[in-house]
Amino acid sequence: MAWFEREFIAVPETGKHQLVYKWPDVNIRRYSRAIVNADQTALFVKAGQVLGVLGPGRHRIDADELPVLGALVDTLSGGNFYRAELYFVSTREFAGIKFGGRLADIADPVSEQIVTLRVFGEFALTVREAQQLIVSLAGSTDLHDPARIESWSADLLLKAMKIAVTRGVSHGEWPILGLSGHLPAIEHAVLHETNTALYEYGLRIPRLGNFDITLAPEDADRLKRLAKDVTYIRLAGDFRQYAAGELALGAGHGLATGHGHDGGFLGAALGINALQQSNPPPPGQPPAAPASPWQQPRPGTAQPTPHAELPHGTEAGELPAGTGNSAPPPPDSTGPVCIACATPNPVGANFCVQCGTRFAPTSPSSCRDCGAELLATAKFCASCGSRTHQP
């Protein structure tokens, strides 16, 4: 069985889905048969240099058929072995290789917001030049790992996409919101950037599969709210009107759902006040006082009668000239009313607050000279002896 395995050299079934397969034995028996499939190329490598290339078909490993192998014969084995590394490189296209990750933090030219972009998708990889691939990666990349080249290519693709997308968004070619509509242009720019870097390694990415560039969830919500606010402000014509409307709508929703009764009532009042302030009264008309939810009349109560309009030039709180004698006393006043000017005075007043007229003494009687109280029938003051002028 050992002789049979050395007699035929081919890629096993487990390695047919690899971009590069390395034959595990560096001692290759002379006159062995190498089987190269139609989508493969076999290369003999020694000291980092490609010394022989085998195309698709069956080949006898012998110096007569491959003269370049003559220098590789191991003299210690009696000339029966060639010491070399044998690589099988697939020339077909490998699709469905996944890539993705964070692109960059970038400023949106429209909203001037800093957002984070991410990308996830698939790409296809193929070998452009097998000899250049082996020479470039044989000494720097572990070719025994079948996923190493794919992972390395995915990293280069992600780096190229960072450069292309950042440049396109910064120059205003692609908007942050709506990048999906520019995927063909993005794919073209990214492939050009990536294949420029892969050219010296003999690799090429012919196309990208299903991929998408998205925003972080919190950034997407923030930009959507901002776009909605800008549209509504433009329709409302003023930020204060829009803010007041949003406040009133939020308060109404809170009242309708039964959440936040106090806050919703206060929010509705604040929204109404903001709407009133955003709509100034006509010229010559004083601004209306802000409505307070606690000043609203309850259902079934009488509305207060508005004050009469004051004459021109009269300040608030000042009676018009010539109307002092005709003003009736307030209904709750119990003090004396001056007989000279008809001005109501506070309870207990001895002189008029308007003209200074002395009020007549009220019951109980008091002496007009010393102020002492007098009996109703007294003719002289018991304190000072003055006559009371009682009949």
Backbone hydrogen bonds, N-H to C=O, Kabsch-Sander energy under -0.5 kcal/mol:
donor,donor_aa,acceptor,acceptor_aa,energy
5,E,1,M,-2.2
6,R,2,A,-1.6
7,E,3,W,-1.4
8,F,4,F,-1.5
9,I,33,R,-3.4
10,A,8,F,-0.5
15,G,12,P,-1.2
16,K,13,E,-0.9
18,Q,15,G,-1.3
21,Y,88,F,-2.9
23,W,86,L,-3.1
28,I,26,V,-0.8
28,I,82,Y,-3.0
29,R,27,N,-0.6
30,R,80,N,-3.0
31,Y,61,I,-2.9
32,S,29,R,-1.5
33,R,7,E,-4.3
34,A,32,S,-0.6
34,A,59,H,-3.3
35,I,9,I,-3.1
35,I,33,R,-0.5
36,V,34,A,-0.6
36,V,57,G,-3.1
37,N,35,I,-0.5
40,Q,37,N,-1.6
41,T,89,V,-1.8
42,A,54,L,-2.6
43,L,87,Y,-2.6
44,F,52,G,-2.7
45,V,43,L,-0.5
45,V,85,E,-3.2
46,K,49,Q,-2.3
49,Q,46,K,-1.4
51,L,44,F,-2.9
51,L,49,Q,-0.6
52,G,44,F,-1.2
54,L,42,A,-3.3
57,G,36,V,-2.9
59,H,34,A,-2.4
61,I,32,S,-3.1
61,I,59,H,-0.6
62,D,60,R,-1.3
66,L,62,D,-3.0
69,L,66,L,-2.1
70,G,67,P,-1.7
71,A,68,V,-0.5
72,L,69,L,-1.6
73,V,70,G,-1.0
74,D,81,F,-3.1
75,T,73,V,-0.9
77,S,74,D,-1.2
78,G,75,T,-1.3
79,G,74,D,-1.4
80,N,77,S,-0.5
82,Y,28,I,-2.8
83,R,72,L,-2.3
84,A,26,V,-2.3
84,A,82,Y,-0.8
85,E,45,V,-2.7
87,Y,43,L,-2.6
87,Y,85,E,-0.5
88,F,21,Y,-3.6
89,V,41,T,-3.2
89,V,87,Y,-0.6
90,S,19,L,-2.6
90,S,88,F,-0.5
91,T,39,D,-3.0
92,R,39,D,-0.6
94,F,125,L,-3.2
95,A,93,E,-0.7
97,I,123,F,-2.1
98,K,96,G,-0.5
99,F,121,G,-2.2
101,G,119,V,-2.6
103,L,117,L,-2.8
104,A,117,L,-0.6
106,I,104,A,-0.6
106,I,115,V,-2.7
108,D,113,Q,-2.9
112,E,108,D,-2.6
115,V,106,I,-2.8
115,V,113,Q,-0.6
117,L,104,A,-2.2
118,R,214,T,-2.8
119,V,101,G,-2.4
120,F,212,D,-1.8
121,G,99,F,-2.2
123,F,97,I,-2.1
124,A,207,R,-2.2
125,L,94,F,-2.9
126,T,204,R,-2.3
128,R,126,T,-0.5
128,R,202,G,-2.8
129,E,202,G,-1.8
133,L,129,E,-1.9
134,I,130,A,-2.2
135,V,131,Q,-2.4
136,S,132,Q,-1.9
137,L,133,L,-2.3
138,A,134,I,-2.2
141,T,137,L,-2.6
143,L,141,T,-1.2
145,D,142,D,-1.0
148,R,145,D,-1.3
149,I,145,D,-0.5
151,S,147,A,-2.4
152,W,148,R,-2.3
153,S,149,I,-2.4
154,A,150,E,-2.2
155,D,151,S,-1.8
156,L,152,W,-1.7
157,L,153,S,-2.2
158,L,154,A,-2.2
159,K,155,D,-2.1
160,A,156,L,-2.3
161,M,157,L,-2.1
162,K,158,L,-2.0
163,I,159,K,-1.8
164,A,160,A,-2.5
165,V,161,M,-2.6
166,T,162,K,-1.9
167,R,163,I,-2.0
168,G,164,A,-2.5
169,V,165,V,-2.6
170,S,166,T,-2.1
171,H,167,R,-1.8
172,G,169,V,-1.3
173,E,168,G,-2.2
174,W,168,G,-1.0
178,G,176,I,-0.7
179,L,176,I,-0.9
181,G,178,G,-1.1
182,H,179,L,-1.9
183,L,180,S,-1.1
186,I,182,H,-2.3
187,E,183,L,-3.0
188,H,184,P,-2.1
189,A,185,A,-2.1
190,V,186,I,-2.6
191,L,187,E,-2.6
192,H,188,H,-1.8
193,E,189,A,-1.9
194,T,190,V,-2.8
195,N,191,L,-2.8
196,T,192,H,-1.3
197,A,193,E,-1.1
198,L,194,T,-2.0
199,Y,195,N,-1.0
201,Y,198,L,-1.3
202,G,199,Y,-1.5
203,L,198,L,-1.7
204,R,126,T,-2.1
209,G,122,E,-3.2
211,F,209,G,-0.7
212,D,120,F,-2.1
214,T,118,R,-2.7
214,T,212,D,-0.5
216,A,116,T,-1.5
220,A,216,A,-2.5
221,D,217,P,-2.1
222,R,218,E,-1.8
223,L,219,D,-2.3
224,K,220,A,-2.0
225,R,221,D,-2.2
226,L,222,R,-2.1
227,A,223,L,-2.5
228,K,224,K,-2.2
229,D,225,R,-2.5
230,V,226,L,-2.5
231,T,227,A,-1.9
232,Y,228,K,-2.4
233,I,229,D,-2.6
234,R,230,V,-1.9
235,L,231,T,-1.8
236,A,232,Y,-2.9
237,G,233,I,-2.3
242,Y,238,D,-1.8
243,A,239,F,-2.9
244,A,240,R,-2.5
245,G,241,Q,-2.4
246,E,242,Y,-2.6
247,L,243,A,-2.3
248,A,244,A,-2.5
249,L,245,G,-2.7
250,G,246,E,-2.5
251,A,247,L,-2.2
252,G,248,A,-2.6
253,H,249,L,-2.4
254,G,250,G,-2.1
255,L,251,A,-2.4
256,A,252,G,-2.4
257,T,253,H,-2.1
258,G,254,G,-0.8
259,H,254,G,-2.0
264,G,260,G,-2.8
265,F,261,H,-2.2
266,L,262,D,-2.6
267,G,263,G,-2.7
268,A,264,G,-2.3
269,A,265,F,-2.0
270,L,266,L,-2.6
271,G,267,G,-2.5
272,I,268,A,-2.3
273,N,269,A,-2.6
274,A,270,L,-2.4
275,L,271,G,-2.0
276,Q,272,I,-2.3
277,Q,273,N,-2.5
278,S,274,A,-2.0
279,N,275,L,-0.9
279,N,276,Q,-0.5
285,Q,282,P,-1.7
295,Q,292,S,-1.5
296,Q,293,P,-0.5
301,T,298,R,-1.8
314,T,311,P,-1.7
315,E,313,G,-0.5
318,E,315,E,-1.6
323,T,320,P,-1.4
327,A,324,G,-0.7
333,S,330,P,-1.8
338,C,343,T,-2.1
342,A,338,C,-1.5
345,N,336,P,-1.9
349,A,346,P,-1.6
352,C,357,T,-1.9
356,G,352,C,-1.0
359,F,350,N,-3.1
367,C,372,A,-3.4
371,G,367,C,-1.2
374,L,365,S,-2.8
378,A,375,L,-1.1
381,C,386,S,-2.8
385,G,381,C,-1.2
388,T,379,K,-3.1
389,H,379,K,-0.5
